[in-house]
Each structure stands twice: as structure tokens, then as C-alpha cells.
Amino acid sequence: MELIAQLQQELRTLDERSLTRRRRIVETPCGPRVNVDGRELLAFCANDYLGLAAHPRLVAALQEGAARYGVGSGASHLISGHSRAHADLEERLAEFVGPNLESARALYFCTGYMANLAVLTGLCAADKDAEIFSEELNHASLIDGARLARVKVGVYPHADLEALAALLAASAARTKIVVTDSVFSMDGNLAPLPALLALCERHGAWLVVDDAHGFGTLGAHGRGALEHFDLRSPHLVYMGTLSKAAGVGGAFVAAHASVIETLIQKARPYIYTTAAAPALAHALLTSIDLIAGAEGAARRAQLRALIAQLGTGLRLERWRRLPSATAIQPILLGANDETMRAGAALFERGLWVGTIRPPTVPPGTARLRVTLSAAHTGAEVAQLITALNALERT
Ligand SMILES: *Cc1c(COP(=O)(O)O)cnc(C)c1O
């Protein structure tokens, strides 16, 4: 009983600090209007930035993929799980993001979390004296990947190029790997990628870019942060997720062919797991077509309009909207309990907004995390603005 009591004590402590997390059961497809715990809500918390997660063409493509390939892959990629659908998707992705890389190949993963573990462990597998330079606000999967790589890790303060330059200059490692989110997932701002790449080129370092929130939403063609900043280098290692703007699931790494071959040969999170269902890869081919085509461009324009609407409509005094030009629009409250109360009050009004607390963000910086989608209407965003402006004053 003592072991159980110990866990119960720990859970009580979380509760006392307003840190208990709960899951809500969603009965309907991902979209602005959802049925949750028996209630109809307007949701501003999904990462379905282009509104593709329930797109009829993607639903049809997944059904077609299941009819053609079945529902399971049966094995890892290196045994017998690598299907025609996976191969076609990788070729399409390499072609899509290729203009911003050199001699690019792409590799599809079950999740972005695993892709990040694979990149960092894989690049370090060949050199145990490698060194990783990690941005302070990086996603948990990059932090875990750096830990798993079992090499020296230096953390540089948020967007602090001078501190990073000093770390790079002091390093004697032959393999240097700088790793950063492109769009910071809890803040919504962009990393200074052009300056980071210039610094990496000067120090002979790789630049690993996690574009989970940029792929599909940034750049004229939706190719992401590298297109947005017009960057190109053989030393870029690009990770994009296919679960957010692309609306399906999984992720990919695109980089020079030698990097991709290294991951296939060395990266344990790639090698020792069953390949994702081929039907998902099949559906993703349609997703890339949607992102790259006229519909994707129109959806990105709608998203930009909604972001601007929220920015001009909010009239906050005590709370602070963080300066973000992306679909991630955080509102900083600070205290955990006030943030939870605000989230609950919005919920009562039929609005579902994510509440983010430590350890996801630093202590004292709890926030509401509004995420916008091209599937929202201007009227729906106006409803959110009215509710937030009114709530802050109560
Ligand atoms: C969501 C996310 C991931 C993980 O991707 P999944 O496909 O959800 O596993 C990685 N990095 C960042 C910055 C993310 O936001």
C-alpha cells in the first residue's frame, strides 16, 4: 500500500498547485464546433491550422488508402512495413520542401516526437563527442532527444544569438548541432532563423529546425519557415509535423540525402518501431496537394485575416497578448489558479481555450493559448474577442 500512497500524495500535491491536468472526451470530428462532455463548444485549442483534419477529400483519401493497403503496416520500415504509400509520400515531401534544402530526401515518422528523438540521436550516433546547442524554449521532444543522444548539451537563452555564438566558439566538438523550434509552440513567435543559419555556417554546425507549427501555414506555398525566410543550405535539417496543419498524423525529416541515410541506418526511434499505417501516408499525399494548391493559399489567407482580427480586437489591460503573428496567440495571465479560472469561465460561455501551466511553460507564466484555424469564421473570432475583453474586467 505504501507505493500507492506515495503516488496519491504526489497527485494531491499537483492538485493543491492547480497543476492537475484532465482530458475531455470529444464526440465530434476536430473542427471549430465540437461536442465535449455532452456540450456544444466553439474550440480555439486544436493545432488544425488549415482546418484539414476533417476535410472530406482527406476522409475519402484515408478510406481509399485503407481499401488499398489495409489498416496496419505489419512491421518496421526496415523489415517489411515500408509500403508504396510511404515511399510515394517521402518522394512528394522531398520535392515539396526541396527548394529550400540541397540534395534533399525525406523520411516519414509515426510522430513528430519520434522524429525529433531520431534526428538528435541519429546525428550523434556517429560521433560520441558531438555537442548539441539547444534553444531554451524548445519543445519537450527536442529536450528529450538531446538527453537521449547522450552527448554534451548546451542550452542558450531564448533567441540570444550572442550567447549561442559564445557557446559555439568555445566548443571543440567536430559535430556541432544547433536545434530550435521555428515557431515557439507556447509563445507563437518565430526564431531568428536567418541569423541562426548564418551563425551555423560560420561555425560549421548543423541547424535542426522543428517546424511543427510552420509547415503548411508559413511561406507562399505553405512549405514552412524555410520558405518564409527564403533559406537554403545543405546544413539544414528540417522537421515538419503532419498532424497539425496537414491534418492527419506523423511527421517527416527532410535533409541532405546523407543525413536521411544516416537516420535510416542509425536512428533507433526510426528503426525499432512499427511503420505507421500506409493508409495515413496515402491520405497525406492528398493533404500535401491541398496545402500546395489554391485551396491551401486561400486557407492561409483566411488564417492571416483571423490573426489580424484577434490582434486588433483584444483590449487587454491586466493580461497580455504575446506578440505573435502566427496561429498561436497566447494570453499571459501569470498565476496558475487565475489561468484555470479564466479557462473555466470561457468554458461556461461555450468557448474552449487551452490553459497552459508549468512545467510546459516557466513558473509564473501560465497562459491561455488561443489557436486559430482557417476553419474559424470572423464571427466566431469576434465572439472570442468579446468574451476575453469582458472576462478580463471581471
Ligand atoms: C507537436 C509538436 C511536436 C510533436 O509532434 P507530434 O506529431 O505531435 O508528435 C514536436 N515539436 C513541436 C514544436 C510541436 O509543437
The ligand as a MOL file (V3000), in Angstrom:
LIG
                    3D

  0  0  0     0  0            999 V3000
M  V30 BEGIN CTAB
M  V30 COUNTS 15 15 0 0 0
M  V30 BEGIN ATOM
M  V30 1 C 3.5090 18.9910 -31.7380 0
M  V30 2 C 4.9740 19.2250 -31.7170 0
M  V30 3 C 5.8750 18.1700 -31.8510 0
M  V30 4 C 5.4380 16.7310 -31.8170 0
M  V30 5 O 4.7380 16.3510 -32.9480 0
M  V30 6 P 3.7140 15.1320 -32.8410 0
M  V30 7 O 3.4910 14.7260 -34.2540 0
M  V30 8 O 2.5000 15.6840 -32.1830 0
M  V30 9 O 4.3730 14.0690 -32.0290 0
M  V30 10 C 7.2160 18.4650 -31.9540 0
M  V30 11 N 7.6530 19.7280 -31.8890 0
M  V30 12 C 6.8170 20.7740 -31.7170 0
M  V30 13 C 7.3690 22.1530 -31.6500 0
M  V30 14 C 5.4480 20.5400 -31.6090 0
M  V30 15 O 4.6350 21.5580 -31.4160 0
M  V30 END ATOM
M  V30 BEGIN BOND
M  V30 1 1 1 2
M  V30 2 1 2 3
M  V30 3 2 2 14
M  V30 4 1 3 4
M  V30 5 2 3 10
M  V30 6 1 4 5
M  V30 7 1 5 6
M  V30 8 2 6 7
M  V30 9 1 6 8
M  V30 10 1 6 9
M  V30 11 1 10 11
M  V30 12 2 11 12
M  V30 13 1 12 13
M  V30 14 1 12 14
M  V30 15 1 14 15
M  V30 END BOND
M  V30 END CTAB
M  END
